[in-house]
Amino acid sequence: MEIIQNSGSILVMIAAIVGLFMAWGIGANDVANAMGTSVGSKALTIKQAIIIAMVFEFAGAYLAGGEVTSTIRKGIIDASFFIDSPELLVFGMISALFAAATWLLIASALGWPVSTTHSIVGAIVGFAAMGVSVDAVTWSKVLGIVGSWVITPLISGVIAFIIFNSAQKLIFDTDKPLVQAKRWVPMYMFFAGFVLALVTITKGLKHLNLHIDTGDAFIYAGITSVVVALIGKYFISRIKFDESAELKTHYANVEKVFAVLMIVTACCMAFAHGSNDVANAIGPLAAVVSIVDNDGAISAKSAIAWWILPLGGFGIVAGLAIFGHKVIATIGQGITHLTPSRGFAAELAAACTVVIASGAGLPISTTQTLVGAVLGVGMARGIAAINLGVVRNIVISWVITLPVGAALSIIFFWMMKGIFA
């Protein structure tokens, strides 16, 4: 308790710096996932993707990032173990942020798309289990997260496979693909509008205290999807094309339609991601600020100081702009060759999986969801269409994320204890 009273402002300053570093890591690694398919399919240039992500990620983080956050991210450790020594929780949260951010920096440099959620969870488990007590960790929650390594990529991969194959059969494998596109693309727009509205309501707006229940969310999503489909149908019906043109030209024009759809899906996913995953950086930071401000008292929820959300939003944007290109390249080009229609299938499948997982209460990684969806699109074209070497490296990086985060966190935790004790 004395440490918090004597060194509180220094601890908050350190937490703010490592919180910014963590947000930077989220931008460099996780945000690149939302934009990777758009860039890889040539729907957007990397400069356009970064500008769009900067706007929508920051908007999601700042507008819908939450006024209050859980003190213990994902409920994976028991706060009662820290009541008598709250400084250990402060040291631990700072160590966890520093450890997760360090791992994200390494992974981003190598172009590995890893889960920021799993990075911070592994780091929190590490300092709690080794620095305090093995019993301080809720191991059932950790097992659920490990199980999600298989479940979420599998769900998104299957959905992407179905969406891609349906587009192939209904549009691309016909004699008049543009005519079929005019008929079927509004239906895809209806589906995309419905799913993305649900993602935005359930993930992007849940922090705004709007209290929208499941029934109302479906009604709002339904209305949104009808409006999106009608607007899409109007604009697509106005597209003029030469019936006598080569089939290749028709295919190219259909891909242009899907490219527009991809930009919309990318914006919605960026907003939802910013609102949801900024908590990986600001949650531990808000916990440190709350404990210091309350002279060591630990509450289940921490009010977020006015400066924390802008800090998280700025960090995410800076990370993407400075260092996001490597993971964008891996997602967009490394796994399989993407076109706008394939990228749209992958992004829509990822959004569907987010909705399903949220409804079922499954722990989810947006990274693993999108990678699974891209793999599903690749599998639809045959195993030869997938770069298995890149996939192997990605899977290895997923497996080692938890233990690496834990190991780094333990090292930083002991260093913090040594410095301040």
C-alpha positions as CSV (number, residue, x, y, z in Angstrom):
1,M,0.0,0.0,0.0
2,E,2.9,2.3,0.8
3,I,4.3,1.8,-2.7
4,I,1.0,3.0,-4.3
5,Q,0.9,6.1,-2.0
6,N,4.5,7.0,-2.6
7,S,5.0,6.1,-6.2
8,G,1.4,6.2,-7.6
9,S,2.0,9.0,-10.2
10,I,5.2,7.3,-11.5
11,L,3.3,3.9,-11.8
12,V,0.5,5.6,-13.7
13,M,3.0,7.3,-16.0
14,I,4.7,4.0,-16.7
15,A,1.3,2.3,-17.3
16,A,0.3,5.1,-19.8
17,I,3.6,4.6,-21.8
18,V,3.2,0.8,-22.0
19,G,-0.5,1.1,-22.6
20,L,0.3,3.3,-25.6
21,F,2.9,0.7,-26.7
22,M,0.3,-2.0,-26.4
23,A,-2.3,0.0,-28.5
24,W,0.5,0.6,-31.1
25,G,1.0,-3.2,-31.2
26,I,-2.7,-3.8,-31.7
27,G,-2.6,-1.3,-34.6
28,A,0.4,-2.9,-36.2
29,N,-0.9,-6.5,-35.9
30,D,-4.7,-6.7,-35.3
31,V,-5.9,-3.8,-37.4
32,A,-4.0,-5.1,-40.3
33,N,-6.3,-8.1,-40.3
34,A,-9.4,-6.0,-40.9
35,M,-7.7,-4.4,-43.9
36,G,-5.5,-7.2,-45.2
37,T,-8.2,-8.8,-47.5
38,S,-9.1,-5.4,-49.0
39,V,-5.5,-4.6,-49.8
40,G,-4.6,-8.2,-51.0
41,S,-7.6,-8.2,-53.4
42,K,-6.7,-4.8,-54.8
43,A,-10.0,-3.3,-53.7
44,L,-8.0,-0.7,-51.8
45,T,-4.4,0.5,-52.0
46,I,-2.4,0.2,-48.7
47,K,-2.6,4.0,-48.3
48,Q,-6.4,4.0,-48.7
49,A,-6.7,1.1,-46.3
50,I,-4.6,2.9,-43.7
51,I,-6.7,6.1,-44.0
52,I,-10.0,4.2,-43.7
53,A,-8.7,2.2,-40.8
54,M,-7.4,5.3,-39.1
55,V,-10.8,7.0,-39.3
56,F,-13.0,4.0,-38.3
57,E,-10.7,2.3,-35.8
58,F,-10.2,5.6,-33.9
59,A,-14.0,6.3,-34.1
60,G,-14.7,2.8,-32.7
61,A,-12.1,3.2,-30.0
62,Y,-13.0,6.7,-28.9
63,L,-16.8,6.8,-29.4
64,A,-17.7,3.2,-28.4
65,G,-14.6,2.0,-26.5
66,G,-16.5,2.3,-23.2
67,E,-16.8,4.5,-20.2
68,V,-16.2,1.6,-17.8
69,T,-14.0,-1.5,-18.3
70,S,-13.5,-4.8,-16.4
71,T,-10.6,-4.4,-14.0
72,I,-9.5,-8.0,-14.8
73,R,-9.7,-8.6,-18.6
74,K,-11.8,-11.6,-19.5
75,G,-12.2,-12.5,-15.8
76,I,-9.2,-14.8,-15.9
77,I,-7.7,-14.0,-12.5
78,D,-9.3,-13.7,-9.1
79,A,-8.9,-10.1,-7.7
80,S,-9.4,-11.4,-4.1
81,F,-5.8,-12.6,-4.1
82,F,-4.6,-8.9,-4.5
83,I,-6.7,-7.2,-1.8
84,D,-3.9,-7.2,0.8
85,S,-1.2,-6.2,-1.7
86,P,-2.8,-4.2,-4.5
87,E,0.6,-3.0,-5.7
88,L,1.2,-6.6,-7.0
89,L,-1.9,-6.2,-9.3
90,V,-0.5,-2.8,-10.5
91,F,3.0,-4.3,-11.2
92,G,1.2,-7.3,-12.9
93,M,-1.0,-5.2,-15.2
94,I,2.0,-3.0,-16.3
95,S,4.1,-6.1,-16.8
96,A,1.3,-7.8,-18.8
97,L,0.9,-4.7,-21.1
98,F,4.7,-4.5,-21.7
99,A,4.9,-8.3,-22.3
100,A,2.0,-8.4,-24.8
101,A,3.2,-5.3,-26.6
102,T,6.7,-6.7,-26.9
103,W,5.4,-10.0,-28.4
104,L,3.1,-8.0,-30.8
105,L,6.1,-6.0,-32.0
106,I,8.1,-9.2,-32.7
107,A,5.2,-10.9,-34.4
108,S,4.4,-7.8,-36.5
109,A,8.1,-7.6,-37.6
110,L,7.9,-11.2,-38.8
111,G,4.5,-10.6,-40.5
112,W,2.7,-13.0,-38.2
113,P,-1.0,-12.3,-37.5
114,V,-1.4,-13.2,-33.8
115,S,-4.2,-12.6,-31.4
116,T,-3.8,-9.4,-29.3
117,T,-6.5,-10.8,-26.9
118,H,-4.5,-14.0,-26.4
119,S,-1.3,-12.0,-26.0
120,I,-2.7,-10.0,-23.1
121,V,-4.5,-13.0,-21.6
122,G,-1.2,-15.1,-21.6
123,A,0.6,-12.2,-20.0
124,I,-1.9,-11.8,-17.2
125,V,-1.9,-15.6,-16.6
126,G,1.9,-15.6,-16.4
127,F,2.3,-12.9,-13.7
128,A,-0.7,-14.2,-11.7
129,A,0.3,-17.9,-11.7
130,M,4.0,-17.4,-11.1
131,G,4.1,-14.1,-9.2
132,V,1.2,-14.6,-6.9
133,S,-0.5,-18.0,-6.9
134,V,-1.5,-20.7,-9.4
135,D,-5.0,-20.6,-7.7
136,A,-5.3,-16.9,-8.7
137,V,-6.0,-18.0,-12.3
138,T,-9.4,-19.2,-13.5
139,W,-8.1,-22.0,-15.5
140,S,-11.4,-23.0,-17.1
141,K,-11.4,-19.6,-18.8
142,V,-7.9,-20.2,-20.1
143,L,-9.0,-23.6,-21.5
144,G,-11.9,-22.0,-23.3
145,I,-9.5,-19.6,-25.0
146,V,-7.2,-22.5,-26.0
147,G,-10.3,-24.3,-27.4
148,S,-11.1,-21.2,-29.5
149,W,-7.9,-21.8,-31.5
150,V,-9.7,-24.6,-33.3
151,I,-13.3,-23.6,-33.1
152,T,-13.3,-20.0,-34.4
153,P,-11.1,-20.6,-37.5
154,L,-13.1,-23.7,-38.3
155,I,-16.5,-21.9,-38.1
156,S,-15.3,-18.9,-40.2
157,G,-13.6,-21.2,-42.7
158,V,-16.7,-23.2,-43.3
159,I,-18.9,-20.1,-43.7
160,A,-16.3,-18.5,-46.1
161,F,-16.2,-21.8,-48.1
162,I,-20.0,-21.7,-48.5
163,I,-20.2,-18.0,-49.4
164,F,-17.4,-18.3,-52.0
165,N,-18.9,-21.4,-53.6
166,S,-22.4,-19.8,-53.8
167,A,-20.9,-16.8,-55.6
168,Q,-19.1,-19.0,-58.0
169,K,-22.1,-21.1,-58.9
170,L,-24.7,-18.2,-59.0
171,I,-22.5,-15.6,-60.8
172,F,-19.1,-16.6,-62.1
173,D,-19.8,-20.0,-63.5
174,T,-22.7,-18.8,-65.7
175,D,-22.8,-17.6,-69.3
176,K,-23.8,-14.0,-68.3
177,P,-22.0,-13.2,-65.0
178,L,-22.9,-9.5,-65.1
179,V,-26.6,-10.2,-65.6
180,Q,-26.5,-12.7,-62.7
181,A,-24.5,-10.3,-60.6
182,K,-27.3,-7.7,-61.0
183,R,-29.8,-10.4,-59.7
184,W,-27.8,-11.8,-56.9
185,V,-25.4,-9.1,-55.5
186,P,-28.3,-7.2,-53.9
187,M,-29.0,-10.5,-51.9
188,Y,-25.4,-10.6,-50.8
189,M,-25.7,-6.9,-49.8
190,F,-28.8,-7.7,-47.8
191,F,-26.9,-10.5,-46.0
192,A,-23.8,-8.3,-45.5
193,G,-25.9,-5.4,-44.2
194,F,-27.7,-7.7,-41.7
195,V,-24.5,-9.3,-40.4
196,L,-22.5,-6.1,-40.2
197,A,-25.3,-4.2,-38.5
198,L,-25.4,-7.0,-35.9
199,V,-21.6,-6.8,-35.5
200,T,-21.8,-3.1,-35.1
201,I,-24.6,-3.3,-32.6
202,T,-23.3,-6.2,-30.5
203,K,-19.6,-5.4,-30.6
204,G,-19.3,-1.8,-31.7
205,L,-22.1,-0.1,-29.7
206,K,-22.3,-2.4,-26.6
207,H,-20.2,0.1,-24.6
208,L,-22.5,3.1,-25.1
209,N,-25.1,1.9,-22.6
210,L,-27.8,1.8,-25.2
211,H,-29.1,-1.5,-23.8
212,I,-30.3,-2.9,-27.1
213,D,-31.7,-6.4,-26.5
214,T,-31.3,-9.3,-28.9
215,G,-34.8,-8.9,-30.5
216,D,-34.4,-5.2,-31.1
217,A,-30.9,-5.8,-32.5
218,F,-32.3,-8.2,-35.1
219,I,-35.1,-5.7,-36.0
220,Y,-32.6,-2.9,-36.5
221,A,-30.2,-5.1,-38.4
222,G,-33.2,-6.3,-40.6
223,I,-34.2,-2.7,-41.4
224,T,-30.6,-1.7,-42.2
225,S,-30.1,-4.7,-44.5
226,V,-33.2,-3.9,-46.5
227,V,-32.1,-0.3,-47.0
228,V,-28.6,-1.4,-48.0
229,A,-30.0,-4.0,-50.5
230,L,-32.4,-1.4,-52.1
231,I,-29.6,1.1,-52.4
232,G,-27.3,-1.5,-53.9
233,K,-30.0,-2.7,-56.3
234,Y,-30.6,0.8,-57.5
235,F,-26.9,1.5,-58.2
236,I,-26.2,-1.9,-59.8
237,S,-29.2,-1.6,-62.1
238,R,-27.7,1.6,-63.4
239,I,-24.4,-0.1,-64.5
240,K,-24.2,-0.2,-68.3
241,F,-22.2,-3.0,-69.9
242,D,-21.5,-4.3,-73.3
243,E,-23.2,-7.6,-73.9
244,S,-20.8,-8.5,-76.7
245,A,-17.7,-7.9,-74.6
246,E,-15.4,-10.8,-73.7
247,L,-16.3,-12.9,-70.7
248,K,-13.1,-11.8,-69.0
249,T,-14.3,-8.2,-69.1
250,H,-17.6,-9.3,-67.5
251,Y,-15.7,-11.0,-64.7
252,A,-13.6,-7.9,-64.1
253,N,-16.8,-5.8,-63.9
254,V,-18.4,-8.2,-61.4
255,E,-15.2,-8.0,-59.3
256,K,-15.5,-4.2,-59.3
257,V,-19.0,-4.6,-57.7
258,F,-17.6,-6.9,-55.0
259,A,-14.7,-4.4,-54.4
260,V,-17.3,-1.7,-53.4
261,L,-18.9,-4.2,-51.0
262,M,-15.5,-5.0,-49.5
263,I,-14.9,-1.4,-48.7
264,V,-18.2,-1.2,-46.7
265,T,-17.4,-4.5,-44.8
266,A,-13.9,-3.3,-44.0
267,C,-15.2,0.0,-42.5
268,C,-17.7,-1.8,-40.3
269,M,-15.2,-4.4,-39.1
270,A,-12.7,-1.6,-38.4
271,F,-15.2,0.3,-36.3
272,A,-16.3,-2.9,-34.4
273,H,-12.6,-3.9,-33.9
274,G,-11.6,-0.5,-32.6
275,S,-14.4,-0.4,-30.1
276,N,-13.8,-4.0,-28.8
277,D,-10.1,-4.6,-28.9
278,V,-8.9,-1.2,-27.6
279,A,-9.9,-2.7,-24.2
280,N,-6.8,-5.0,-24.5
281,A,-4.7,-1.9,-24.1
282,I,-6.9,0.4,-22.0
283,G,-8.4,-2.3,-19.6
284,P,-5.1,-3.0,-17.7
285,L,-4.2,0.7,-17.9
286,A,-7.6,1.8,-16.5
287,A,-7.2,-0.8,-13.7
288,V,-3.8,0.7,-12.7
289,V,-5.2,4.3,-12.7
290,S,-8.3,3.2,-10.7
291,I,-6.2,1.3,-8.0
292,V,-3.8,4.3,-7.6
293,D,-6.7,6.9,-7.5
294,N,-8.5,4.8,-4.9
295,D,-5.4,4.3,-2.7
296,G,-5.2,0.6,-3.4
297,A,-8.9,-0.4,-3.4
298,I,-9.7,-2.8,-6.2
299,S,-13.1,-2.6,-7.8
300,A,-14.7,-5.1,-10.3
301,K,-15.1,-2.3,-12.9
302,S,-12.9,0.7,-13.5
303,A,-14.1,4.1,-14.7
304,I,-12.0,5.3,-17.6
305,A,-10.1,8.6,-17.2
306,W,-10.8,11.1,-20.0
307,W,-7.3,10.8,-21.5
308,I,-7.2,6.9,-21.8
309,L,-9.5,6.3,-24.8
310,P,-7.8,9.0,-27.0
311,L,-4.5,7.5,-26.0
312,G,-5.7,4.0,-27.1
313,G,-7.2,5.3,-30.3
314,F,-4.0,7.2,-31.2
315,G,-1.8,4.2,-30.4
316,I,-3.9,1.9,-32.7
317,V,-3.7,4.4,-35.6
318,A,0.0,5.0,-35.2
319,G,0.8,1.3,-35.1
320,L,-1.2,0.6,-38.3
321,A,0.3,3.5,-40.2
322,I,3.9,2.8,-39.1
323,F,4.2,-0.9,-39.0
324,G,0.9,-2.5,-40.2
325,H,2.1,-3.3,-43.8
326,K,3.8,-6.6,-43.0
327,V,0.8,-8.3,-41.5
328,I,-1.5,-6.8,-44.2
329,A,0.8,-8.5,-46.8
330,T,0.6,-11.9,-45.0
331,I,-3.2,-11.8,-44.7
332,G,-3.8,-10.3,-48.2
333,Q,-1.2,-12.1,-50.3
334,G,0.7,-14.7,-48.3
335,I,-2.0,-17.3,-47.6
336,T,-3.8,-17.5,-50.9
337,H,-4.4,-15.3,-54.0
338,L,-7.4,-13.0,-53.3
339,T,-9.8,-11.2,-55.6
340,P,-12.5,-8.8,-54.4
341,S,-15.2,-11.6,-54.5
342,R,-12.9,-13.9,-52.5
343,G,-12.0,-11.2,-50.0
344,F,-15.7,-10.3,-49.6
345,A,-16.5,-13.9,-48.8
346,A,-13.7,-14.0,-46.2
347,E,-14.7,-10.7,-44.5
348,L,-18.4,-11.6,-44.5
349,A,-17.6,-15.0,-43.0
350,A,-15.4,-13.4,-40.3
351,A,-18.3,-11.0,-39.4
352,C,-20.8,-14.0,-39.3
353,T,-18.4,-15.8,-36.9
354,V,-18.1,-12.8,-34.6
355,V,-22.0,-12.7,-34.4
356,I,-22.2,-16.4,-33.8
357,A,-19.5,-16.4,-31.1
358,S,-20.9,-13.4,-29.4
359,G,-24.3,-15.0,-29.2
360,A,-22.9,-18.3,-27.9
361,G,-20.5,-16.5,-25.4
362,L,-17.4,-18.1,-27.0
363,P,-14.0,-16.4,-26.5
364,I,-13.0,-15.1,-29.9
365,S,-9.9,-13.8,-31.7
366,T,-10.7,-11.6,-34.7
367,T,-7.2,-12.6,-36.1
368,Q,-7.9,-16.3,-36.0
369,T,-11.4,-15.7,-37.3
370,L,-10.2,-13.9,-40.4
371,V,-7.3,-16.2,-41.1
372,G,-9.7,-19.2,-40.9
373,A,-12.0,-17.4,-43.4
374,V,-9.2,-16.7,-45.8
375,L,-8.2,-20.4,-45.5
376,G,-11.8,-21.4,-46.2
377,V,-11.7,-19.4,-49.5
378,G,-8.4,-20.9,-50.4
379,M,-9.7,-24.5,-49.7
380,A,-12.7,-23.8,-52.0
381,R,-10.2,-23.5,-54.8
382,G,-8.2,-26.6,-53.8
383,I,-5.3,-27.2,-51.4
384,A,-2.8,-26.2,-54.1
385,A,-4.2,-22.6,-53.8
386,I,-2.9,-22.3,-50.2
387,N,0.6,-21.4,-49.2
388,L,1.1,-24.1,-46.6
389,G,4.4,-22.7,-45.4
390,V,2.8,-19.4,-44.4
391,V,-0.1,-21.3,-42.8
392,R,2.4,-23.4,-40.7
393,N,4.1,-20.3,-39.5
394,I,0.8,-18.7,-38.5
395,V,-0.3,-21.8,-36.6
396,I,3.0,-21.9,-34.7
397,S,2.7,-18.2,-33.8
398,W,-0.8,-18.9,-32.4
399,V,0.4,-21.8,-30.3
400,I,3.4,-19.9,-28.8
401,T,1.5,-16.6,-28.1
402,L,0.1,-17.6,-24.7
403,P,3.4,-19.1,-23.3
404,V,5.6,-16.3,-24.8
405,G,3.3,-13.7,-23.3
406,A,3.3,-15.5,-20.0
407,A,7.1,-15.9,-19.9
408,L,7.8,-12.2,-20.8
409,S,5.2,-11.1,-18.2
410,I,6.9,-13.1,-15.4
411,I,10.3,-11.5,-16.3
412,F,8.9,-8.0,-16.3
413,F,6.9,-8.6,-13.1
414,W,10.0,-9.6,-11.1
415,M,11.8,-6.6,-12.5
416,M,9.0,-4.3,-11.4
417,K,9.0,-5.8,-7.9
418,G,12.8,-5.5,-7.7
419,I,12.7,-1.8,-8.8
420,F,9.8,-0.6,-6.5
421,A,10.3,-3.0,-3.6
